[in-house]
Amino acid sequence: MDNLDGSDHYSKTTDEPPPSLLTIILDTHPSAWALLAPTLPFSKALAVLLVFINAHLACNNSNQVCVIAAHPYRAEFLYPSPSPSEPPSGPSPNGTTKPSTTSASEANFYRPFRLVQSTLLTSLSYLLSPTQNPSTLPSTPSVALSGALTLALTYTNRLLTSLSTANPSSTTSATTDAYTANPSSQALTSRILILSVTGSLSPQYIPLTNTIFACQRLSIPIDVAKLAGDAVFLEQASDATRGTYLHIDHPKGLLQYLMMAFLPDQGSRRFLMSPGNVGVDFRAACFCHRKVVDLGFVCSVCLSIFCSPPEDGVCLTCGTQLKLGNYGQKPVVVARKKKKRKNKLNGEGDTGSGAATPIR
């Protein structure tokens, strides 16, 4: 009897959905939001975004959220913030007690909702404070979207690494293609939502393409809610990663668009008919001038795209000497040969003379 093993030999199974990580990339270009202010002010859009985040967190108590700001020339985390947004309460090292900053109006506020709201608003005020002066507004029409996508991928990788360390028996790993499995069997599902109001992403074509390939490799869908601006490369990102692209024609109904189209995760979308983009613009940007081209020249070695033949036939990326042949020369026009006219047989056609044959 002492040799019997008293442990329970059964595997614990659960039907609960896995936790979902929602990474939101918020376009915070001041000039673009100023143009959109008569239809959708930035304060109202931020309030709608907080309601959407609360709905995502309420779907599952294990769900997580990350908000990244795509600002001109840089990308920063808004939530979770690298620095604590609220002072700690409780006994201090010298024995005194610090007063709590929670007001009476926030007593019945769900703590995860309050933490996200306070941290997000504090980080945004710190980010947008230098742009209050019109002389300090950025001159570039685009934002660092590729940098924001890179931060989103690194944050997702950090969570996957921590989950694999905490649970070594889990098959989910940051170095393996664990996303290709059934979403219900994963330890964490991840997706990215881009709320964009600007265009002009041609200068970021190469890093943006690299991040799209990384998301495609990890099966992380990129959802795009386009409020304004051009969306050539965002359409390609959503199509390549099997995400949802939606051009919002009526910005006043932003909350309804977010709830109906972007709230379901990968597991729920298998049973839903998600909206999609019918015509996707697959044009690329040239590597020399960063402009979108309809017809270009591709290097046969590194596959770089150029809008015109490189100078001296040398690739600007890998330095390979390209042979363009007789490109640019006018084709030689060959005169068309005249066909000889054949006489028809058996008396068909003309007889050769208009006079009749005399009869003897």
Secondary structure, DSSP 8 states (H G I E B T S, - for coil): -TTS--S------------EEEEEEEE--HHHHHHTTTTS-HHHHHHHHHHHHHHHHHH-TT-EEEEEEEETTEEEEEES-SS-SS---EE-TTS-EE-----GGGTTS-HHHHHHHHHHHHHHHHHHGGGSSGGGS---SS--HHHHHHHHHHHHHHHHHHHHHH-TT----TTTTGGGS-GGG-S-EEEEEEEE-----GGGHHHHHHHHHHHHHTT--EEEEE-SS--HHHHHHHHHTT--EEE-S-GGGHHHHIIIIISS-HHHHTTS-----SS----EE-TTT--EESS-EE-TTT--EESS--GGGB-TTT--B---TTTTS---------------STT-S--S-SS-----
